[in-house]
Amino acid sequence: MPRTATLPALAVATALALALPGPALAAPTADPAGFSATGFTAALGNGIAITEAHAAYPSGPVRAEVSSARFASLGTVAGIHARAGERSTGGTAAEAGVAATELDLAAAVLSTGVVTARCASEDESDPTARVRVHDVLLTVDGSTRLGFSANPAPGTTVQLPGGLGQVVLNEQLPGPDGSLTVNALRLSLTEAAGDLAGDVVIGSVTCPSLVPAEEPPAEEDPVEEDPAEEPAEEEDGTAAEEGVLISVAEDAGAGHGVKDVVFEVVDERGALIDACTTDASGRCGVAFAPQEHRTYYACVATTPAGYGMPAPDEVCDGPYRIAPGDEITIHEPFPLLPAPSDQ
C-alpha cells in the first residue's frame, strides 16, 4: 500500500506487501463488503501522513506485511501486519497490529510489545472483536511514565498530564449500519504537544454486520381498531424492559461447567453494568435494561481456586447487541485451564 510522508530520509528496512488471491473464496450468505485491516497509521503535524500494511476483503490485497519501518527521527515500528479473509473455522475476519514500537514524539515517547486488533463476522451475526495490548509504556515530558493493562476493557481512556492528549485502548466504534471498527491503541496529542500534534493508531480493523436486513412489512389496508381493545400488559402493569446476557465457563480439559467464576458485563465504553457468579453448570446471567445504541461484552473477572485466568486476549467476548426481552448466551464457553503450580 503506498505511503506518503514529509519526513526526511524515510527508510524502510525490508518492506513486504503481498496480495494472496489463492483459490476462489465462497461468499458468505450476506455481502461481506467492508472487511479491512491497517497495521499502523500516523497523522501528525507538519503534514506527516503514514499508512503501513493495509488489507481488505474481498477487494484485496488480503495480506500485507512490513518487517521493520524506520520513520526518520520518530523511531521504528517492527512486525507491522494486516490480514483479512475467510477463516477455516467459519466466518470472515480482519486482524492488524505490530510486534514492537519505539516512537519519540517529542512530548511523549511510546514503546510497545505485541499490539493487535481482531474482528470477525459470521453469517447472520453481528461482528465480535478482541484486542491484545502487551508491554505498552508511555513516557510523557521525560518524567511521567504510564503503563497499561494487557487486557484493557473496551474504550479504556487515559488522559495525559498537562493537557497533552489521551490514550484510548480497545476503542470500539459501532457504525450505524451494524459494522464495527476496533482500534487496539490510539494516541492523540493536542496542540500542547507541539509540532507533532495528531493521532497515532496501532492495529485498526473493521468488520461489517452479516445480519440480513429486515424487509419492510407489506402494506395492508387500514383496519379500524375497536377502541375497547387495549394492549396487553404485564401483571404489574409495566412492559418487560430487561435483557439478559448469559456467560458460560467450562473446564478446558474435562469439558464440564466451572462453578464460582465471576463474570462482568461491560458496555463498549468499559462501563460496568453488573456481575454474576456461575453455578455448578458453569452458567450465570446478568439482567439489565439495554440501551438501543450500545453494545455489551462478557468478561471473566475472577476464577475459583485451581483455575487460572484466560489469556489477556481471551478474557472478554463480544460485542453483543441486546434488545429488551432478549436472552442471549455467549457464542462459545470460556475454556479455563488449571492454574500453574506455585512450585
C-alpha positions in Angstrom: 0.0 0.0 0.0 1.5 3.4 -0.9 2.7 5.6 2.0 3.0 9.4 1.9 5.1 11.3 4.4 7.0 14.6 4.5 9.6 13.2 6.9 13.2 13.5 5.5 15.3 10.4 4.8 12.5 8.0 5.2 14.0 4.5 5.2 12.1 1.2 5.2 14.0 -1.9 6.1 12.6 -4.9 4.3 9.0 -3.9 3.3 6.7 -6.6 2.0 3.2 -6.3 0.7 1.6 -9.4 -0.7 -1.8 -10.0 -2.4 -2.6 -13.6 -1.9 -5.5 -14.5 -4.2 -5.3 -18.2 -3.7 -8.4 -20.3 -4.6 -11.7 -18.8 -5.0 -13.4 -18.0 -1.7 -17.0 -18.9 -1.2 -19.0 -15.8 -0.3 -20.9 -15.8 3.0 -24.7 -15.5 2.9 -24.6 -11.7 3.2 -22.3 -9.5 1.2 -19.1 -9.2 3.2 -18.1 -5.8 1.8 -16.1 -3.7 4.2 -13.7 -6.1 5.9 -10.4 -4.1 6.3 -7.3 -4.0 8.4 -4.4 -1.5 8.8 -1.4 -2.2 10.9 -0.1 1.3 11.6 -1.1 4.9 10.8 0.1 8.3 11.9 -1.4 11.7 11.0 0.8 14.3 12.8 1.7 18.0 12.5 3.9 19.3 9.7 2.0 17.2 7.1 3.1 13.8 8.3 0.7 11.1 6.9 1.9 7.5 7.2 0.0 4.2 6.5 1.8 0.9 6.7 0.3 -2.5 5.9 -3.3 -2.4 4.7 -5.5 -5.4 3.7 -9.1 -5.7 2.6 -11.6 -8.5 1.8 -12.9 -9.3 -0.8 -11.3 -6.5 -2.8 -7.7 -7.3 -1.7 -4.9 -7.4 -1.1 -5.9 -9.8 1.7 -2.5 -9.7 3.4 0.2 -7.1 3.9 3.4 -7.2 6.0 6.3 -4.8 6.8 9.0 -6.4 8.8 10.5 -3.1 10.0 10.0 0.5 9.2 12.1 3.4 10.5 10.5 6.9 10.3 13.5 9.3 10.3 13.8 10.8 13.8 10.5 9.4 15.0 11.7 5.9 15.6 10.9 2.3 14.5 7.9 0.1 14.2 8.5 -3.7 13.7 6.3 -6.5 12.5 3.6 -4.4 11.0 0.9 -6.7 9.6 -2.7 -6.7 8.3 -4.9 -9.7 7.2 -8.5 -10.0 6.0 -10.4 -13.0 4.7 -12.3 -16.1 5.5 -11.4 -18.3 8.5 -11.0 -22.1 8.3 -13.4 -22.3 11.3 -16.1 -20.3 9.5 -16.9 -16.6 9.1 -14.7 -13.8 7.9 -12.2 -11.9 10.0 -9.7 -8.9 9.9 -6.6 -8.6 12.0 -3.9 -5.9 12.2 -1.1 -4.7 14.5 2.6 -4.6 15.3 5.2 -6.7 17.0 7.0 -3.8 18.6 7.0 0.0 18.6 9.7 2.6 19.6 8.5 6.2 18.8 9.8 9.5 20.1 7.0 12.1 19.5 8.9 14.8 21.5 6.2 15.4 24.2 5.7 11.7 24.5 7.8 8.5 23.9 5.7 5.4 23.1 7.1 1.8 23.3 5.1 -1.4 22.9 5.3 -5.1 22.5 2.7 -7.0 20.5 -0.4 -4.9 19.9 -3.2 -6.4 17.7 -6.9 -5.8 17.0 -9.1 -8.5 15.5 -12.8 -8.6 14.5 -14.8 -11.4 12.9 -18.3 -11.8 11.4 -20.3 -14.9 10.9 -23.4 -15.5 8.8 -26.4 -13.8 10.3 -24.4 -12.4 13.1 -23.0 -9.0 14.3 -19.2 -8.7 14.4 -17.2 -9.6 17.5 -13.8 -8.3 18.5 -10.7 -9.0 20.6 -7.6 -6.9 21.3 -4.1 -7.8 22.5 -2.1 -5.0 24.2 1.3 -6.0 25.7 4.1 -4.0 27.3 2.8 -0.6 26.4 4.7 2.2 28.1 4.2 5.9 27.5 6.8 8.4 28.9 5.4 12.0 29.0 7.7 15.0 29.2 10.6 12.8 30.0 9.4 12.0 33.5 5.9 10.7 33.9 5.7 7.0 33.0 2.3 5.5 32.2 1.8 1.7 32.0 -1.3 0.0 30.8 -3.1 -3.3 31.4 -2.5 -6.0 28.9 -6.3 -6.6 28.9 -8.0 -3.2 28.7 -11.8 -3.1 28.8 -13.4 -1.7 25.7 -13.0 2.1 25.5 -10.3 2.4 28.2 -9.2 6.1 28.1 -6.3 7.6 29.9 -5.8 11.4 29.9 -2.2 12.6 29.6 -0.9 15.2 32.1 -0.6 18.8 31.1 -3.5 18.6 28.6 -1.2 16.9 26.1 -3.8 14.5 24.9 -5.1 11.0 25.6 -4.5 7.3 25.0 -7.5 5.1 24.1 -7.1 1.3 24.3 -9.5 -1.3 22.8 -11.5 1.5 21.1 -14.9 0.2 19.8 -16.7 2.2 17.2 -20.0 0.7 16.1 -21.3 2.0 12.8 -24.9 2.9 12.0 -25.0 0.0 9.5 -24.1 -2.5 12.2 -20.4 -2.6 11.3 -17.7 -2.4 14.0 -14.3 -0.6 13.9 -11.8 -1.5 16.5 -8.5 0.4 17.3 -6.2 -1.5 19.6 -4.3 1.6 20.6 -4.9 5.3 19.6 -2.6 8.0 20.9 -4.0 11.5 20.4 -1.7 14.5 21.0 -3.2 18.0 21.3 -1.6 21.3 20.1 0.0 21.5 23.5 2.3 18.7 22.4 3.9 21.0 19.8 4.7 20.3 16.1 3.8 16.6 16.3 0.2 17.1 17.4 -2.2 14.5 15.9 -3.0 10.8 16.1 -1.1 7.5 16.0 -3.2 4.4 15.6 -1.8 0.8 16.1 -4.0 -2.0 14.8 -7.2 -0.9 13.2 -9.8 -3.3 11.8 -13.4 -3.0 10.5 -15.9 -5.8 10.1 -19.5 -5.4 8.8 -22.6 -7.0 10.3 -23.8 -10.0 8.4 -27.3 -9.9 9.9 -29.7 -9.9 6.9 -31.6 -6.6 6.5 -35.2 -6.9 7.6 -37.7 -6.5 4.8 -40.3 -3.8 5.4 -43.7 -5.3 6.2 -46.2 -5.4 3.3 -48.6 -2.6 3.3 -52.1 -3.6 4.3 -55.4 -1.8 4.1 -56.0 0.1 7.3 -58.3 -1.6 9.7 -60.4 0.3 12.2 -59.5 -0.8 15.7 -62.0 -1.4 18.4 -61.4 1.4 20.9 -62.3 -1.1 23.6 -59.3 -3.2 22.8 -56.2 -2.3 24.9 -52.7 -3.6 24.6 -51.8 -6.4 27.0 -49.7 -5.5 30.0 -47.6 -7.4 32.4 -49.3 -8.4 35.7 -47.7 -5.4 37.5 -48.9 -3.0 34.7 -45.5 -2.4 33.2 -43.9 -3.8 30.0 -40.8 -6.0 30.2 -37.7 -3.9 29.7 -34.7 -6.1 30.7 -32.5 -8.3 28.5 -30.2 -11.0 29.8 -26.6 -11.8 28.7 -25.7 -15.3 29.8 -22.0 -16.3 30.3 -20.6 -19.8 30.3 -17.3 -21.2 31.7 -16.1 -24.8 31.3 -13.1 -26.9 32.2 -10.8 -26.9 29.1 -9.8 -30.5 29.7 -12.9 -32.2 31.1 -15.4 -30.1 29.3 -17.8 -29.7 32.4 -19.0 -26.4 33.8 -16.9 -24.5 36.3 -18.6 -23.1 39.4 -17.8 -19.8 41.1 -16.5 -17.9 38.1 -17.3 -14.2 38.3 -18.3 -12.6 35.0 -18.8 -8.9 34.5 -20.9 -7.3 31.8 -19.5 -4.0 30.4 -20.5 -1.8 27.6 -18.3 -0.5 24.7 -17.1 2.4 26.9 -15.9 -0.1 29.5 -18.6 0.9 32.0 -19.6 -1.9 34.4 -23.2 -2.9 34.0 -23.3 -5.8 36.6 -21.7 -9.1 37.6 -22.8 -12.6 38.2 -21.3 -15.9 39.6 -21.6 -19.2 37.8 -23.5 -22.1 39.3 -22.4 -25.8 39.1 -23.4 -25.9 35.4 -20.9 -23.1 34.7 -23.6 -20.6 33.7 -24.8 -17.3 35.0 -26.7 -14.3 33.6 -26.8 -10.6 34.0 -30.2 -9.0 33.6 -30.3 -5.3 32.7 -32.1 -2.7 30.7 -30.1 -2.4 27.5 -29.8 0.8 25.6 -30.6 0.8 22.0 -27.3 2.1 20.6 -24.9 0.3 23.0 -23.1 -3.0 22.7 -22.1 -5.2 25.6 -19.3 -7.6 26.5 -19.0 -10.6 28.9 -15.6 -10.6 30.7 -14.1 -13.1 33.1 -13.4 -11.1 36.3 -12.1 -13.8 38.7 -11.7 -17.6 38.6 -12.1 -20.1 41.5 -9.1 -21.8 43.2 -7.5 -24.3 40.8 -8.1 -22.4 37.6 -6.1 -19.6 36.0 -7.4 -16.5 34.2 -7.7 -16.8 30.4 -5.0 -15.3 28.2 -5.2 -11.5 28.1 -6.8 -11.5 24.6 -9.4 -14.2 25.7 -10.8 -12.5 28.8 -13.7 -10.7 27.1 -16.2 -11.8 24.4 -18.4 -9.6 22.3 -19.8 -7.2 21.3 -23.4 -8.3 21.7 -26.4 -6.2 20.8 -29.3 -6.9 23.2 -32.8 -5.8 23.0 -35.3 -5.6 25.8 -36.8 -9.1 26.3 -33.7 -10.8 24.7 -32.0 -13.7 26.4 -28.6 -14.1 24.7 -26.0 -16.8 25.5 -22.4 -16.0 24.5 -21.3 -17.8 21.3 -18.7 -20.2 22.9 -18.0 -21.1 26.6 -14.8 -19.7 28.1 -12.3 -22.6 28.4 -10.5 -22.4 31.7 -7.1 -24.1 32.3 -5.7 -25.4 35.6 -3.7 -22.7 37.5 0.1 -23.0 37.2 1.8 -24.8 40.1 3.3 -22.5 42.7 6.5 -24.5 42.7 
